[in-house]
Amino acid sequence: MASLIATLARSLFGPPPEVLCEQVTWTAGVAELRRRTHGRRESGAFLLGGKDRRRRIEEFVFYDDIDPHALDTGIVEIDGRRLGALWTHCRNTGREVVADVHVHPAGFGQSPSDKANPIMAEIGHIAIILPHFAGRATMPGGIGVYEYLGARRWRDRSRESPSPLHVGWWPWR
C-alpha cells in the first residue's frame, strides 16, 4: 500500500521516471542475472523496450546469449562482431536498447573499466549496476544508476530521489 501511495504521489507532484520496468519483468531478469553469476562472476544484459515519453524496459537480453564468451574472463567483455544478433533481434521485435544492467561482486560504484568502456556509448544512455552479484539490493535506492554524458564522462544518479528508474506499476505509460 505504501508503494502505491508513493507512486501516486510521485505521479502527481514529482518528476516522472525516465526509465520504467514492470515488477514481474525486473524480478525475472534480475533472478536470471543472479543465476548466471554462479556467485562468482559478473553478468549483464541489454535492457530492451520502447521509447516514447519515457523508456520502458520490456525484455532482458543477456550478454552471454549475444556473445557466449562475454563472461569468460570474470568481467564483461563483449566482442562487437557479435552485436549483429542483438540488432537483428531489435528489428524483429520492434524494440531498442533503452538501458543496460550488470552486476558487481561488492558495491554498485562504477569501476574504471565501466567508465572507460560504456556498453552503449550514446549520450543519455542509462547504465545500471547491481551489487553483490544481484544477491541483495536490486531496487532503486540500493543500486547504481549512471547516465552517459559522452567522452567517457558519467553522471552518477544512484542517490537521486526519486530515482530516474522506477520498478513497478506506473499510472501513465
C-alpha positions as CSV (number, residue, x, y, z in Angstrom):
1,M,0.0,0.0,0.0
2,A,2.8,2.4,0.9
3,S,4.4,1.7,-2.5
4,L,1.1,2.5,-4.3
5,I,0.7,5.8,-2.4
6,A,4.4,6.8,-3.1
7,T,3.9,6.0,-6.8
8,L,0.7,8.1,-7.0
9,A,2.2,11.0,-5.1
10,R,5.2,11.0,-7.4
11,S,3.0,10.8,-10.5
12,L,1.0,13.9,-9.3
13,F,3.7,16.0,-7.7
14,G,7.2,14.7,-8.6
15,P,9.1,14.3,-11.8
16,P,8.1,11.3,-13.9
17,P,10.6,8.4,-14.1
18,E,12.9,8.3,-17.1
19,V,13.0,4.5,-17.2
20,L,10.1,2.2,-16.3
21,C,10.0,-1.5,-15.8
22,E,7.1,-3.7,-14.7
23,Q,7.9,-5.6,-11.4
24,V,7.5,-9.1,-13.0
25,T,10.0,-8.3,-15.8
26,W,12.5,-6.8,-13.4
27,T,12.2,-9.6,-10.9
28,A,12.6,-12.3,-13.5
29,G,15.5,-10.6,-15.2
30,V,17.4,-9.9,-12.0
31,A,16.9,-13.5,-10.9
32,E,18.4,-14.7,-14.2
33,L,21.3,-12.4,-13.8
34,R,21.9,-13.8,-10.3
35,R,21.7,-17.3,-11.6
36,R,24.2,-16.6,-14.4
37,T,26.8,-15.2,-12.0
38,H,27.2,-18.6,-10.2
39,G,28.0,-16.4,-7.2
40,R,31.5,-15.6,-8.6
41,R,31.5,-13.7,-11.8
42,E,29.9,-10.7,-13.4
43,S,26.8,-10.9,-15.6
44,G,24.8,-8.4,-17.5
45,A,22.1,-7.7,-20.0
46,F,20.9,-5.2,-22.6
47,L,17.5,-3.9,-21.5
48,L,15.2,-3.6,-24.5
49,G,11.9,-1.9,-24.9
50,G,10.3,1.2,-26.4
51,K,11.0,4.9,-26.1
52,D,8.1,7.3,-26.3
53,R,7.7,9.9,-23.5
54,R,9.9,7.6,-21.3
55,R,11.9,4.4,-21.8
56,R,10.1,1.2,-20.9
57,I,12.1,-2.0,-20.2
58,E,10.3,-4.9,-21.7
59,E,13.0,-7.5,-22.1
60,F,16.4,-8.6,-20.8
61,V,18.8,-9.8,-23.5
62,F,21.8,-11.4,-21.6
63,Y,25.3,-10.6,-22.7
64,D,26.3,-14.2,-22.9
65,D,23.4,-15.0,-25.1
66,I,24.7,-12.5,-27.6
67,D,28.4,-13.4,-27.1
68,P,28.9,-16.8,-25.5
69,H,32.4,-15.7,-24.4
70,A,31.4,-12.3,-22.9
71,L,31.8,-13.5,-19.3
72,D,34.8,-15.9,-19.7
73,T,37.3,-13.6,-18.0
74,G,35.1,-12.9,-15.0
75,I,34.2,-9.4,-16.2
76,V,32.0,-8.3,-19.1
77,E,33.8,-8.2,-22.4
78,I,31.5,-8.2,-25.5
79,D,33.0,-8.9,-28.9
80,G,31.5,-6.1,-31.1
81,R,31.3,-8.6,-34.0
82,R,28.5,-10.4,-32.1
83,L,26.2,-7.4,-31.8
84,G,24.6,-8.1,-35.1
85,A,22.4,-10.7,-33.4
86,L,21.2,-8.0,-31.0
87,W,20.4,-5.5,-33.7
88,T,18.5,-8.3,-35.7
89,H,16.5,-9.1,-32.6
90,C,15.7,-5.4,-32.0
91,R,14.5,-5.1,-35.6
92,N,12.4,-8.3,-35.4
93,T,10.7,-7.3,-32.1
94,G,10.4,-3.6,-32.8
95,R,12.4,-2.9,-29.6
96,E,15.6,-0.9,-29.0
97,V,18.2,-0.8,-26.2
98,V,16.8,1.5,-23.6
99,A,19.4,0.8,-20.9
100,D,21.9,-1.9,-19.7
101,V,22.5,-3.7,-16.4
102,H,25.4,-5.6,-15.0
103,V,26.4,-6.9,-11.6
104,H,29.4,-6.4,-9.4
105,P,30.8,-8.6,-6.6
106,A,30.5,-5.9,-3.9
107,G,29.2,-2.4,-4.2
108,F,27.4,-0.6,-7.1
109,G,30.1,2.0,-7.9
110,Q,31.4,2.2,-11.4
111,S,34.8,0.6,-12.0
112,P,37.5,2.4,-14.1
113,S,36.6,-0.2,-16.8
114,D,32.9,0.7,-16.6
115,K,33.7,4.4,-17.0
116,A,36.2,3.9,-19.9
117,N,34.1,1.3,-21.8
118,P,30.4,2.0,-21.9
119,I,28.3,-0.8,-23.2
120,M,26.4,1.8,-25.3
121,A,28.4,5.0,-25.9
122,E,25.3,7.1,-26.6
123,I,24.7,10.3,-24.8
124,G,21.8,9.9,-22.3
125,H,22.2,6.1,-22.1
126,I,21.4,4.7,-18.6
127,A,23.7,2.0,-17.2
128,I,22.5,0.2,-14.1
129,I,24.8,-1.7,-11.7
130,L,23.5,-4.3,-9.1
131,P,25.8,-5.0,-6.1
132,H,26.6,-8.4,-4.6
133,F,26.1,-10.4,-7.8
134,A,22.4,-9.3,-7.7
135,G,22.0,-11.2,-4.5
136,R,20.9,-8.4,-2.2
137,A,19.8,-4.9,-3.1
138,T,18.2,-4.9,-6.6
139,M,15.9,-2.0,-6.4
140,P,16.3,1.8,-6.9
141,G,17.9,3.3,-3.9
142,G,20.3,0.4,-3.4
143,I,21.7,0.1,-6.9
144,G,23.9,2.1,-9.3
145,V,22.2,4.3,-11.9
146,Y,24.6,6.2,-14.3
147,E,23.9,8.4,-17.2
148,Y,26.4,8.6,-20.0
149,L,27.4,12.1,-20.9
150,G,29.9,11.3,-23.7
151,A,33.7,11.4,-23.9
152,R,33.8,8.7,-21.1
153,R,32.1,11.0,-18.7
154,W,29.2,9.9,-16.5
155,R,26.6,11.4,-14.2
156,D,26.0,9.3,-11.0
157,R,22.2,9.3,-10.5
158,S,22.2,6.5,-7.9
159,R,21.2,8.6,-5.0
160,E,18.7,10.8,-6.7
161,S,15.3,10.9,-5.1
162,P,13.1,10.0,-6.7
163,S,15.2,7.6,-8.8
164,P,15.2,8.0,-12.6
165,L,14.4,4.3,-12.7
166,H,11.0,3.1,-11.5
167,V,10.2,-0.6,-11.0
168,G,6.6,-1.4,-10.6
169,W,3.2,0.0,-11.7
170,W,3.1,3.4,-13.1
171,P,-0.2,5.2,-13.9
172,W,0.8,6.7,-17.3
173,R,2.8,4.8,-19.8
